[in-house]
Amino acid sequence: MIGISKLYLGTVEVSDPLRYGRASGKLPSHLLQFSKDKKPVVVWNVTSRCNLKCEHCYAAVPQVQPELNTEQAFAVLDDLAGFGVPVVLFSGGEPFTRPDILDLARYAASKKLRVVFSTNGTLITHEVAEEIRKIGVSYVGISIDGGQAVHDRFRRMDGAFQAALKGIRNCRDAGIKIGLRVTITRDNVQEIPTIFDLMESENVPRLCLYHLVYCGRGAEIADHDLTPEVRRKTVDLIIDRTKRLHDLGFQTEVLTVDNHCDGPYLYLRMLREANPRTNDVLSLLQMNGGNSTGLGIGCISWDGTVYPDQFWRNKPQGNVLEKPFSEIWGNPQEGSLLWQLRHRKERITGRCAACRFLSICNGNFRARAEAATGDIWASDPTCYLTDEEIRGDNT
C-alpha cells in the first residue's frame, strides 16, 4: 500500500506503524505495541460463497468450496494471536454469507487481534452494523466500482450499488470506521472523480484504490488493465483529488494498492515540484520496503490452505489443518517459495533488477509477473516508470 495522503501531505494515520515501522524498527515508544516484530497481516478468505459475481474477483471459484468449521477457525485464531499477528482481515467470497462470521470476529477480538472486514457491503444491515460495533471491529472496507450504473455492471447485479451504499451508511451511523475499496480498470477509471465525490458526500474517511491483479476473474480481464500512460495520469489524478479534499478540510486517508511503483512515481513528482518533504518521503518508502508478499502479508483460504498472499492462489505453502500457520509462516524451509520471497532481490530479473528503486518497490507483484510472463522473477508488467526514471537520468 502506498499512502498518498501520508506521503504527499504528511498526515498521521493509524496504520503508520504497520506500514513504516515494522521493517525499520524506527517507531515512537507509544506505537511499539503495534509493531509485532514483522509478523504478517493475515487475509483470511473464510468462505468461497458470495451473493455477487464481480467481474474482477480475485478469489472466484467455479463452485462453493469446503471451509473450516467454527471450532477449527477458533483454533486458527488462537494460533494467530499467539504468533503475534497484528491484523486479521476477514474476506471471502463475501464474509457475511458465513453464518458464524460475527462469532469469529468476536473471538478474534477477545484474543486482542485487530479485526478488519473486506466486504461488498450488501449484507450489512443496521443490526449487523450494531454487532460489528459491539465487537470492536477496527475497520470495514466496502467495495465500490463507481457510480450506480458502473458498479451494478461490475457486480453483475441490479441494485448492488444501493445495497452497498446502505451498508456504508449503516456502518457509519453505528460509529464504525469505514473505507471504500476500488479496483481500477479501463472500464471504470473514469469513475474516480465520482468515487472521490462519494467519499465527500458520505463522509467516508478512507479510500483504497487497487491496481488490477491478474488472478481469479481478474485474469480474464487482464487486457482491460490500464496502459502506462493512463496509469500515470490516474495516479496524478488521485494525488490531486486527495490534496483537494485536504485543502477543503476533509482529512481522509487515501492509498493506492498492489502497484508499488506508485511510491517512486510520487517521489519523482515531489522532486519535480521541489516539495520540502521529498527526502522524508524517500525515507518512509525505504522503511515501507515495498511489496511484502510472503513476509508482511499472508493468506489463509477457506479450506485452511496458506498462500504467500491473497492473490497468488496457485502457490500453496501448507494447510493449517496439518500444521499451524505460525509454523508454516515462521519456519519456511530453505529454498521454499516463502524463503525465496524473503530473499528475492538477487532473484528478480529484467527492468526490476536494474532499477534504482528496487529497495523501495521490492520488485512489485510476483503473481502478476508470473501471470503475464510465466516467470515469477520477471519484471511486473504494470511498472510504468520510464527507463530514464529507473536509471535516474537528469534527477
Secondary structure, DSSP 8 states (H G I E B T S, - for coil): -EEHHHHHH----TTHIIIIITTT----GGGGGGTGGG--EEEEE--S--S---TT-TT--SS------HHHHHHHHHHHHHHT-SEEEEESS-GGGSTTHHHHHHHHHHTT-EEEEEE-STT--HHHHHHHHHHT--EEEEE--SSHHHHHHHHTSTTHHHHHHHHHHHHHHTT--EEEEEEE-TTTGGGHHHHHHHHHHHT--EEEEEE--SSGGGGGGGGGS--HHHHHHHHHHHHHHHHHHHHTT---EEEEES-TTHHHHHHHHHHHTT-TTHHHHHHHHHHH-S--BTTTEEEE-TTSEEESSSS-TT---EETTTS-HHHHHHS--TTSHHHHHTT-TTT--HHHHH-TTHHHHTTS-HHHHHHHHS-TTS--TT----HHHHHTTT-
